[in-house]
Amino acid sequence: MEKTDTQHTLPIKLWLSDMDAQAFEQAIHLAEHPATVGHVAIMPDAHVGYGMPIGAIMATLDTVIPNAVGVDIGCGMCAVRTGLHNIHSATLKKIMARIRKTVPLGFAKHKKPQDATLMPEPDERQMPVVCREFTRAQKQLGTLGGGNHFIELQKGDDNHIWIMIHSGSRNLGHQVATFHNRLAVKMNEQSTPRVPKNWQLAGLPLHSREAEQYLAEMGFCVDFAYANRRLMLQRVQEAIAEETGNTVFGEIINKSHNFAAWEEYEGRKLLVHRKGATRAFTDEPGLIPGSQGTKSYIVRGKGNPESFCSCSHGAGRRLGRKQATQKLSLKKELQSLDKLGVIHAIRGKHDLDEAPGAYKDIDKVMALQTDLVRIEVRLRPLAVVKG
């Protein structure tokens, strides 16, 4: 479903009808940004972010904007189908216990650096922040992080058990994003036209050394985030094998949703920035999670250029984290999850920021993007580990 707002400098194409005022103001800033070309696309899971809404896509010709990618560069999803068709609740609990022992959660990291051969190869000439943070990043390889990151076992309507992981580039991505955004802010103060500082959308001119370094370090962080998910996936597969004897696992579906990449639209090569949005080229596989109490989806892209061949990266937040802990009922959220039989991650009121009630209705989100993706497999949650 697409709705276009044409009151501003460039069109804003919306795949939702209930965007909050603060997020829409950010979308207007994107449409009025001097570097934006074509139009701005807003996905059905959109909500307010830092500078740019989460669930937004913009394209440029001569500028890269660090805050249009975000601080968790390369954050994304991966999923793998197992050879299992069913799994007992007691076995699920044992698997999740093994995962908690082998995968550090939240701010935790490994005590020792992980195998360097699992890391992407850094370029010392182009990656000052990556080289500075490399050893620390080795200790964070194979760790989940916090917030909305998760490891989940799911049952698909294809009659298979699936593994799904959502995680990013940990502190490395944050360090890279912060460093280059500060450079962009300084360069913006001397540029013409100058982007208003309160928009938080300062850019780096693509002909500059600063932009070259950012793009190089961004690419490293995207690769590191995937390496991070792969190592966690390996640990999950080992836990499943140890508890069930199953050693059959399908190919990895991996999708980043915070990155910028060169793509061609209407004969022009554009730098497409996706922040909390998943690429959905024609027939490209994708992953759209719901919450720990609702369905997730394996999809195929339809290659719709109106969304810059993108789709939502999830259900999207309905309530901010503080709002959720203040407004949601712990009793009702627990009752709902227990009724579904989900081995969940809510232990107290402080966990309500990741309760199902904090998120939009995933079925409505999917209904709003039928022109962007087609559903291949529906997955319901069985057991969840949260950061």
Backbone torsions as a table, in degrees:
resi	resn	phi	psi	omega
1	MET	NA	130.9	-175.8
2	GLU	-129.3	135.1	174.8
3	LYS	-131.0	135.1	-176.3
4	THR	-112.6	130.6	173.5
5	ASP	-102.5	118.5	-174.4
6	THR	-113.5	18.0	-178.6
7	GLN	-79.2	-13.5	-171.8
8	HIS	-109.8	-179.7	-172.4
9	THR	-52.3	-47.8	176.3
10	LEU	-123.0	155.9	179.5
11	PRO	-63.4	145.3	170.9
12	ILE	-112.1	114.3	-177.8
13	LYS	-99.6	118.7	-171.9
14	LEU	-109.3	136.6	172.5
15	TRP	-109.3	35.3	176.5
16	LEU	-159.1	162.7	-177.9
17	SER	-120.2	0.4	-174.1
18	ASP	-127.5	43.5	-179.2
19	MET	-72.8	132.5	-178.1
20	ASP	-69.9	156.3	-171.0
21	ALA	-60.5	-39.9	-177.4
22	GLN	-67.2	-41.5	178.3
23	ALA	-67.1	-37.6	179.9
24	PHE	-68.1	-35.5	175.0
25	GLU	-60.8	-39.7	176.3
26	GLN	-64.3	-38.0	177.4
27	ALA	-63.2	-38.0	177.0
28	ILE	-62.8	-40.8	177.3
29	HIS	-59.5	-40.0	177.5
30	LEU	-63.2	-43.0	-178.8
31	ALA	-66.5	-28.3	-179.1
32	GLU	-96.1	-2.3	-177.5
33	HIS	-67.0	133.1	-177.1
34	PRO	-63.9	-19.4	-179.0
35	ALA	-89.9	-15.9	-176.0
36	THR	-71.1	137.5	175.3
37	VAL	-124.6	152.6	176.2
38	GLY	79.4	-93.4	-179.6
39	HIS	-160.3	177.4	175.7
40	VAL	-114.4	136.8	178.8
41	ALA	-113.3	133.4	-178.8
42	ILE	-122.1	121.4	-175.2
43	MET	-82.3	163.7	-174.3
44	PRO	-69.1	-13.1	177.7
45	ASP	-96.2	12.4	-170.7
46	ALA	-64.6	143.8	172.1
47	HIS	-155.7	170.6	-172.5
48	VAL	-62.4	140.6	177.6
49	GLY	-130.5	-160.0	178.7
50	TYR	-97.9	103.9	-178.8
51	GLY	84.7	-47.1	-176.2
52	MET	-130.9	140.8	178.8
53	PRO	-59.5	144.4	167.7
54	ILE	-69.6	129.2	-176.2
55	GLY	94.3	31.2	-178.8
56	ALA	-126.7	153.5	178.1
57	ILE	-133.2	132.8	174.3
58	MET	-136.5	156.5	179.4
59	ALA	-126.4	147.4	178.6
60	THR	-134.1	166.6	176.3
61	LEU	-108.8	-38.0	-170.0
62	ASP	-132.1	14.2	-176.1
63	THR	-143.0	143.8	168.9
64	VAL	-117.0	136.2	-173.5
65	ILE	-117.2	105.4	-176.8
66	PRO	-54.2	-40.6	-178.8
67	ASN	-73.4	-10.0	174.0
68	ALA	-85.2	-3.7	171.0
69	VAL	-106.2	-41.1	176.4
70	GLY	104.0	175.0	-175.4
71	VAL	-83.6	-24.6	178.4
72	ASP	-98.8	70.1	-176.6
73	ILE	-58.7	133.6	177.2
74	GLY	80.1	0.7	176.5
75	CYS	-53.2	139.1	-176.8
76	GLY	-174.4	-164.7	-174.4
77	MET	-124.4	152.4	164.1
78	CYS	-139.4	152.4	179.7
79	ALA	-145.2	148.4	178.6
80	VAL	-141.7	135.3	175.1
81	ARG	-85.3	132.8	177.4
82	THR	-94.5	171.2	175.8
83	GLY	-83.3	0.8	-179.3
84	LEU	-84.4	145.0	176.1
85	HIS	-107.1	-26.8	177.4
86	ASN	-145.9	159.2	179.4
87	ILE	-152.5	131.4	-176.1
88	HIS	-74.3	149.3	-178.7
89	SER	-57.4	-42.0	-179.9
90	ALA	-63.9	-36.8	177.9
91	THR	-69.0	-39.6	176.8
92	LEU	-57.5	-43.7	-179.0
93	LYS	-63.8	-38.3	178.2
94	LYS	-66.4	-40.1	178.5
95	ILE	-63.7	-45.2	-178.8
96	MET	-65.9	-34.4	176.9
97	ALA	-64.4	-40.6	177.1
98	ARG	-64.1	-39.9	179.7
99	ILE	-62.1	-43.1	-179.7
100	ARG	-63.3	-26.7	178.8
101	LYS	-79.6	-28.0	-173.9
102	THR	-105.9	-17.3	-179.4
103	VAL	-117.0	109.5	176.3
104	PRO	-61.8	140.0	-175.8
105	LEU	-115.4	158.9	177.2
106	GLY	62.9	-130.1	179.7
107	PHE	-81.7	-5.9	-176.3
108	ALA	-68.7	153.0	177.2
109	LYS	-141.9	173.7	177.0
110	HIS	-71.6	149.5	178.3
111	LYS	-71.7	-30.1	-179.0
112	LYS	-120.1	150.4	175.3
113	PRO	-59.2	139.1	176.4
114	GLN	-78.9	169.4	-175.6
115	ASP	-52.8	121.1	-177.5
116	ALA	-63.8	-24.7	-180.0
117	THR	-69.3	-14.6	177.0
118	LEU	-83.9	-11.6	-178.2
119	MET	-87.1	151.5	168.9
120	PRO	-63.2	160.9	-179.1
121	GLU	-89.3	119.2	-179.4
122	PRO	-81.1	152.9	174.9
123	ASP	-105.5	108.3	-175.0
124	GLU	-61.6	-26.7	-178.7
125	ARG	-75.2	-26.9	-172.2
126	GLN	-113.8	-7.3	-169.4
127	MET	-129.7	71.2	-177.9
128	PRO	-64.4	-40.7	-178.1
129	VAL	-73.3	-43.2	178.9
130	VAL	-58.5	-45.2	-178.9
131	CYS	-65.6	-36.2	178.1
132	ARG	-66.5	-36.4	-173.3
133	GLU	-99.8	2.9	-169.3
134	PHE	-57.6	-48.9	-176.9
135	THR	-65.7	-39.7	176.6
136	ARG	-63.7	-38.1	179.3
137	ALA	-65.1	-33.3	177.4
138	GLN	-59.7	-33.9	178.7
139	LYS	-76.4	-18.5	179.1
140	GLN	-97.1	-3.7	177.4
141	LEU	-67.0	128.0	-178.4
142	GLY	81.4	29.1	177.7
143	THR	-124.0	149.5	-169.7
144	LEU	-82.6	-39.4	-170.9
145	GLY	83.9	-174.3	-175.5
146	GLY	-115.7	-153.3	179.1
147	GLY	65.7	-128.4	-177.2
148	ASN	-93.8	13.6	178.2
149	HIS	-74.6	146.4	-175.6
150	PHE	-155.5	160.0	165.2
151	ILE	-120.0	126.9	-173.1
152	GLU	-136.1	138.0	169.0
153	LEU	-102.3	134.3	-170.8
154	GLN	-135.7	156.8	174.7
155	LYS	-110.4	122.5	-178.3
156	GLY	-90.8	157.4	175.1
157	ASP	-76.2	5.1	169.4
158	ASP	-91.4	7.5	178.2
159	ASN	68.8	30.3	175.3
160	HIS	-123.8	150.6	169.3
161	ILE	-83.2	135.7	-178.9
162	TRP	-119.9	153.4	169.6
163	ILE	-107.7	133.0	174.1
164	MET	-132.5	135.8	-179.5
165	ILE	-130.4	135.2	175.4
166	HIS	-121.8	117.8	-179.9
167	SER	-161.9	173.5	-176.5
168	GLY	-133.7	-146.6	-174.1
169	SER	-99.6	14.9	174.0
170	ARG	55.2	-147.9	-175.5
171	ASN	-69.1	-24.9	178.7
172	LEU	-57.7	-50.1	179.5
173	GLY	-61.1	-38.4	179.3
174	HIS	-64.2	-43.2	179.6
175	GLN	-63.9	-43.9	179.3
176	VAL	-63.4	-47.5	-178.1
177	ALA	-62.7	-44.8	-177.7
178	THR	-64.8	-44.8	-179.8
179	PHE	-58.7	-49.0	-174.5
180	HIS	-77.4	-29.0	175.3
181	ASN	-66.7	-37.0	176.9
182	ARG	-62.9	-39.9	175.8
183	LEU	-63.5	-40.9	-179.9
184	ALA	-62.9	-40.4	178.9
185	VAL	-61.5	-43.9	178.8
186	LYS	-63.4	-43.6	-179.6
187	MET	-68.0	-33.3	179.8
188	ASN	-64.8	-32.9	-179.9
189	GLU	-64.2	-22.2	-177.4
190	GLN	-108.0	2.9	-174.1
191	SER	-97.2	163.3	174.4
192	THR	-136.2	123.7	-2.3
193	PRO	-74.3	155.1	-179.7
194	ARG	-95.2	130.1	177.2
195	VAL	-77.6	131.0	179.3
196	PRO	-51.7	131.9	-174.7
197	LYS	-60.2	-35.8	-177.0
198	ASN	-70.1	-12.6	175.3
199	TRP	-71.5	-24.2	-179.4
200	GLN	60.0	39.6	-176.8
201	LEU	-131.4	40.3	177.6
202	ALA	-67.3	142.5	-177.5
203	GLY	-119.2	167.7	176.0
204	LEU	-112.6	124.3	178.2
205	PRO	-61.0	132.4	-173.3
206	LEU	-65.4	-18.9	178.0
207	HIS	-82.0	-4.2	-173.6
208	SER	-89.2	156.1	174.6
209	ARG	-61.1	-37.0	-178.8
210	GLU	-62.5	-41.7	179.4
211	ALA	-67.2	-40.3	178.9
212	GLU	-60.3	-42.6	-179.7
213	GLN	-68.7	-40.6	178.6
214	TYR	-61.2	-46.9	-178.8
215	LEU	-62.7	-37.4	178.0
216	ALA	-66.1	-45.1	-178.9
217	GLU	-72.4	-34.0	174.3
218	MET	-60.2	-46.0	179.3
219	GLY	-60.9	-39.5	176.9
220	PHE	-62.0	-44.2	-178.6
221	CYS	-64.4	-37.1	175.9
222	VAL	-61.8	-44.2	178.6
223	ASP	-67.1	-39.1	178.6
224	PHE	-64.4	-41.4	179.5
225	ALA	-61.3	-38.5	177.4
226	TYR	-68.6	-41.9	176.7
227	ALA	-60.6	-37.8	177.5
228	ASN	-61.4	-46.7	178.9
229	ARG	-65.5	-39.2	-179.0
230	ARG	-62.2	-41.6	-179.3
231	LEU	-68.1	-41.0	175.2
232	MET	-61.6	-41.8	178.5
233	LEU	-59.4	-41.7	177.5
234	GLN	-58.9	-43.4	-179.9
235	ARG	-65.9	-37.7	177.8
236	VAL	-66.9	-43.6	178.9
237	GLN	-62.3	-38.5	177.3
238	GLU	-63.8	-41.3	178.6
239	ALA	-63.8	-41.9	178.6
240	ILE	-64.5	-43.9	-179.7
241	ALA	-62.3	-41.3	-178.1
242	GLU	-67.5	-34.2	-175.9
243	GLU	-92.6	-22.8	-176.1
244	THR	-121.6	-18.6	-174.8
245	GLY	84.6	-5.9	179.6
246	ASN	-74.5	127.9	176.1
247	THR	-124.4	15.2	-179.1
248	VAL	-98.1	117.0	179.5
249	PHE	-135.6	138.9	-179.5
250	GLY	-79.7	-171.4	178.8
251	GLU	-73.8	150.5	-179.9
252	ILE	-77.0	130.3	166.1
253	ILE	-98.2	118.7	-177.9
254	ASN	-123.4	129.0	-178.8
255	LYS	-138.3	118.8	172.2
256	SER	-85.2	152.3	175.4
257	HIS	-133.3	12.2	171.2
258	ASN	-132.1	93.8	-177.5
259	PHE	-167.9	168.6	173.2
260	ALA	-126.0	139.9	-177.2
261	ALA	-148.9	149.3	177.4
262	TRP	-78.1	127.1	178.9
263	GLU	-142.7	158.5	-177.0
264	GLU	-107.4	128.7	176.9
265	TYR	-136.6	127.1	179.6
266	GLU	51.4	42.9	175.7
267	GLY	78.1	4.4	179.1
268	ARG	-114.3	137.7	175.0
269	LYS	-86.4	115.9	-175.2
270	LEU	-119.5	148.9	173.3
271	LEU	-91.2	103.8	-175.5
272	VAL	-90.0	120.4	178.3
273	HIS	-97.5	123.6	175.1
274	ARG	-117.1	124.3	177.2
275	LYS	-122.9	105.8	-175.4
276	GLY	67.4	37.1	177.1
277	ALA	-140.7	144.6	-174.8
278	THR	-105.7	135.7	176.5
279	ARG	-68.1	139.6	-175.8
280	ALA	-141.1	61.5	173.1
281	PHE	-61.3	165.2	-178.8
282	THR	-56.2	122.1	178.8
283	ASP	68.1	7.1	177.2
284	GLU	-72.7	130.7	178.3
285	PRO	-69.4	148.6	179.9
286	GLY	-147.5	169.3	-178.2
287	LEU	-132.0	128.6	177.6
288	ILE	-130.2	101.6	-179.3
289	PRO	-81.2	155.2	173.4
290	GLY	-96.7	-104.3	175.0
291	SER	-145.0	-179.3	-176.7
292	GLN	-71.6	0.2	175.7
293	GLY	-124.1	8.2	-178.7
294	THR	-136.2	172.2	-175.7
295	LYS	-68.3	156.6	167.7
296	SER	-122.1	168.7	-172.5
297	TYR	-137.4	138.7	163.2
298	ILE	-95.0	127.6	-174.6
299	VAL	-129.5	170.7	169.8
300	ARG	-125.1	136.0	-178.6
301	GLY	-72.2	154.7	176.7
302	LYS	-107.1	-1.6	175.7
303	GLY	64.3	42.2	-178.3
304	ASN	-81.0	113.6	-177.1
305	PRO	-67.9	-19.6	179.5
306	GLU	-64.0	-27.6	177.1
307	SER	-103.5	16.5	-171.0
308	PHE	53.8	42.9	179.1
309	CYS	50.1	53.8	-177.9
310	SER	-133.0	165.7	174.1
311	CYS	-145.2	180.0	179.9
312	SER	-67.5	159.0	177.6
313	HIS	-102.9	1.2	179.0
314	GLY	173.4	-158.2	179.0
315	ALA	-80.0	-33.8	-177.6
316	GLY	86.8	148.1	-176.8
317	ARG	-75.5	136.8	172.1
318	ARG	-94.6	-33.6	179.1
319	LEU	-126.4	142.1	171.4
320	GLY	-64.6	166.4	-175.5
321	ARG	-61.1	-46.6	179.8
322	LYS	-66.2	-41.1	177.7
323	GLN	-58.2	-43.6	-177.3
324	ALA	-62.0	-44.2	-179.1
325	THR	-68.4	-25.9	-179.6
326	GLN	-86.3	-35.0	-170.7
327	LYS	-100.3	-30.2	-175.7
328	LEU	-79.5	149.0	177.4
329	SER	-91.6	120.0	178.3
330	LEU	-59.5	-41.8	-178.7
331	LYS	-60.8	-47.0	-178.1
332	LYS	-66.8	-40.5	-179.9
333	GLU	-65.2	-41.4	178.7
334	LEU	-66.6	-41.4	178.8
335	GLN	-60.9	-41.8	-179.8
336	SER	-63.4	-45.5	-179.9
337	LEU	-67.7	-40.5	179.4
338	ASP	-65.6	-36.3	178.3
339	LYS	-63.7	-35.5	178.5
340	LEU	-78.4	-13.7	-179.4
341	GLY	77.2	24.0	-178.9
342	VAL	-84.8	131.6	170.2
343	ILE	-81.9	99.4	-165.6
344	HIS	-104.9	-175.4	-173.8
345	ALA	-118.4	17.3	179.3
346	ILE	-94.6	116.7	-177.9
347	ARG	-112.6	-22.9	-179.3
348	GLY	-163.2	-178.0	-176.1
349	LYS	-59.2	-30.9	-179.0
350	HIS	-67.6	-13.9	178.9
351	ASP	-92.3	-1.9	-175.2
352	LEU	-66.9	-15.7	177.3
353	ASP	-65.1	-17.2	177.1
354	GLU	-116.5	18.7	176.4
355	ALA	-73.6	155.0	178.5
356	PRO	-53.7	-35.7	-178.7
357	GLY	-66.1	-14.0	178.0
358	ALA	-79.9	-9.6	-173.6
359	TYR	-112.8	157.9	176.1
360	LYS	-67.8	162.3	177.7
361	ASP	-69.9	111.5	-175.9
362	ILE	-62.4	-31.8	179.3
363	ASP	-66.2	-38.3	177.0
364	LYS	-68.8	-38.7	177.6
365	VAL	-61.4	-43.0	179.6
366	MET	-66.5	-37.6	180.0
367	ALA	-64.6	-26.3	-178.8
368	LEU	-81.6	-7.6	-176.7
369	GLN	-128.9	35.2	177.5
370	THR	-66.7	-19.3	176.2
371	ASP	-86.5	-2.4	-178.6
372	LEU	-107.5	-35.8	-177.9
373	VAL	-144.3	159.9	168.9
374	ARG	-119.0	143.4	-176.4
375	ILE	-81.7	132.5	176.3
376	GLU	-106.2	-45.4	-179.9
377	VAL	-138.1	134.4	172.9
378	ARG	-100.2	134.8	-174.5
379	LEU	-124.1	130.5	174.8
380	ARG	-107.9	143.1	-175.7
381	PRO	-70.7	141.0	174.8
382	LEU	-112.3	-46.3	-178.2
383	ALA	-151.4	141.8	-172.7
384	VAL	-133.5	136.7	166.9
385	VAL	-115.1	126.4	179.9
386	LYS	-111.2	155.3	176.9
387	GLY	-75.9	NA	NA
